[in-house]
Amino acid sequence: MIFPCIDLMDGKVVQLIQGRDKALEGDSPEEMLRRFAAFPEIQVIDLDAAMGRGSNDRLVRMIASRAVTRVGGGVRTAARAQTLVQQGAHKVIAGTSAFTKTGINHPLLAELRDAVGRDRLIIAVDSKGGRIVVKGWQEATDLAAEEVLHSLEPYCSGFLCTYVDKEGMMQGTDLDWFRRLRAATSLELTAAGGVTTLDDVRALLAMNVHAALGMAIYTGRLRLEDLLQLTP
């Protein structure tokens, strides 16, 4: 499956490079919803919530009311996860809160799972320089993604894995990394970060990995009509 992405910051649709530098602003959330209407599901990330500097709850509610969404950003408590579901999120993405500096945050993940259900929870496992990164990709842990997926499986229905080294850079992604991740878990796996060409997308789909696409769509590198032809 292909998930177009709507990333929100300061009430606007944006695309960042490696989670730091704003590269561009998209059209309004309403216009992006219209453009993405033919896709079965949309990924929405509240970047302000992820970075702990406010939220875009009004826009999240609006988007979730009009499309099937998987929503992440600032999911640090069971109450926040429940709120997103109540706002209409089909699935909730938890990232930073899933980890401590040295390991997995098992107690919180159990709370999140029990609050919204394992089938609704996706864990974001984002990697930079070979290590899982958290807090808007600004802090590195001691963990490698391949080593933890199996231990995370009891809490979630799948994983969103971002190859931060190439995020937003339009230079392609690391397909070998995603192959290793695919071998490490039997759960649903979604790839993000540097997915730039139709060949990248086809390669991911061929290994049974979904693709979450942002910059390549917003810059016109990937055309929605071409992507829809790859969507069942």
Residue pairs with C-beta under 8 A, 6 or more apart in sequence:
1 40
1 41
1 210
1 211
1 231
1 232
2 39
2 201
2 205
2 210
2 211
2 213
2 227
2 230
2 231
3 39
3 41
3 42
3 43
3 70
3 190
3 210
3 211
3 212
3 213
4 32
4 35
4 36
4 39
4 42
4 43
4 213
4 214
4 217
4 224
4 227
5 42
5 43
5 44
5 45
5 192
5 212
5 213
5 214
5 217
6 13
6 26
6 29
6 32
6 33
6 36
6 42
6 43
6 44
6 45
6 63
7 13
7 14
7 15
7 16
7 44
7 45
7 47
7 214
8 14
8 29
8 44
8 45
8 46
8 47
8 48
8 56
8 59
8 60
8 73
9 16
9 22
9 47
9 48
9 56
10 48
11 56
11 59
12 25
12 26
13 25
13 26
13 27
13 28
13 29
13 32
14 22
14 23
14 24
14 25
14 26
14 47
15 22
15 23
15 24
15 26
15 168
15 214
15 215
15 218
16 22
16 23
16 47
16 167
16 168
17 23
17 167
17 168
17 169
18 128
18 137
18 164
18 165
18 167
18 168
18 169
19 136
19 137
19 138
19 164
19 167
20 137
20 138
23 168
23 215
24 218
24 219
26 32
26 218
27 35
29 59
29 62
29 63
30 62
33 42
33 63
33 66
33 67
35 224
36 42
36 67
36 224
37 67
38 224
38 228
38 231
39 227
39 228
39 231
40 68
40 231
41 67
41 68
41 69
41 70
41 90
42 63
42 67
42 68
42 69
42 70
43 69
43 70
43 71
43 72
43 93
43 160
43 190
43 212
44 60
44 63
44 64
44 69
44 70
44 71
44 72
44 73
44 89
45 71
45 72
45 73
45 93
46 55
46 56
46 57
46 60
46 71
46 72
46 73
46 74
47 73
47 136
48 54
48 55
48 56
48 73
48 74
49 55
49 56
49 73
49 74
50 72
50 73
50 74
50 95
50 96
50 135
50 136
51 135
51 136
51 138
52 74
52 135
55 73
55 74
57 87
60 71
60 84
60 87
60 89
61 87
61 88
63 69
64 71
64 84
64 87
64 88
64 89
64 90
65 87
65 88
68 90
69 88
69 89
69 90
69 91
70 89
70 90
70 91
70 92
70 93
70 122
70 160
71 84
71 87
71 89
71 91
71 92
71 93
72 92
72 93
72 94
72 95
72 122
72 124
72 160
73 93
74 80
75 81
75 84
75 92
75 93
75 94
75 95
75 97
75 112
76 96
76 97
76 108
77 97
77 108
77 111
78 108
78 111
78 112
78 114
78 115
78 116
79 115
81 92
81 94
81 112
81 115
81 116
81 121
82 115
82 116
84 92
85 92
85 116
85 120
89 120
90 120
91 120
91 121
91 122
91 157
92 112
92 116
92 120
92 121
92 122
93 122
93 123
93 124
93 160
94 109
94 112
94 121
94 122
94 123
94 124
95 123
95 124
95 125
95 126
95 134
95 160
96 134
96 135
96 136
97 105
97 108
97 112
98 104
98 105
98 108
98 109
98 123
98 124
98 125
98 152
99 105
99 132
99 134
99 141
99 143
100 141
101 141
101 142
102 141
102 142
102 143
103 143
104 143
104 148
104 151
104 152
109 123
109 152
109 155
109 156
110 155
112 121
112 155
113 121
113 154
113 155
113 156
118 154
118 155
118 156
118 157
119 157
120 157
121 155
121 156
121 157
122 156
122 157
122 158
122 159
122 160
122 188
122 190
123 152
123 155
123 156
123 158
123 159
123 160
124 159
124 160
124 161
124 162
125 132
125 145
125 148
125 149
125 152
125 159
125 160
125 161
125 181
126 132
126 133
126 134
126 137
126 160
126 161
126 162
126 164
126 193
127 133
127 144
127 145
127 161
127 162
127 163
127 164
127 165
127 177
128 137
128 140
128 164
128 165
129 140
129 165
130 144
131 140
131 141
131 142
131 143
131 144
132 140
132 141
132 143
132 144
132 145
132 148
133 139
133 140
133 141
133 164
134 141
137 162
137 164
137 167
145 161
145 177
145 181
145 184
146 180
146 181
146 184
149 159
149 181
149 184
149 185
149 187
150 184
150 185
152 159
153 185
153 186
153 187
156 187
157 187
157 188
158 187
158 188
158 189
158 190
159 181
159 185
159 187
159 188
159 189
159 190
160 190
160 192
160 212
161 178
161 181
161 189
161 190
161 191
161 192
162 191
162 192
162 193
163 173
163 174
163 177
163 178
163 191
163 192
163 193
163 194
164 193
165 174
165 193
165 194
166 172
166 173
166 174
166 193
166 194
167 192
167 193
167 194
168 194
168 214
168 215
169 194
169 215
170 194
170 196
170 215
170 216
170 219
170 221
171 194
171 196
172 194
172 195
172 196
172 197
172 200
173 191
173 193
173 194
173 195
173 196
173 200
174 194
175 200
175 203
175 204
178 189
178 191
178 204
178 207
178 209
179 207
181 189
181 209
182 189
182 207
182 208
182 209
188 210
189 208
189 209
189 210
190 209
190 210
190 211
190 212
191 204
191 209
191 210
191 211
191 212
192 211
192 212
192 213
192 214
194 200
195 201
195 204
195 211
195 212
195 213
195 216
196 216
196 221
196 222
197 216
197 221
197 222
198 222
198 226
198 227
198 230
200 211
201 211
201 213
201 222
201 227
201 230
202 230
204 210
204 211
205 211
205 230
213 222
213 227
215 221
216 222
217 224
217 227
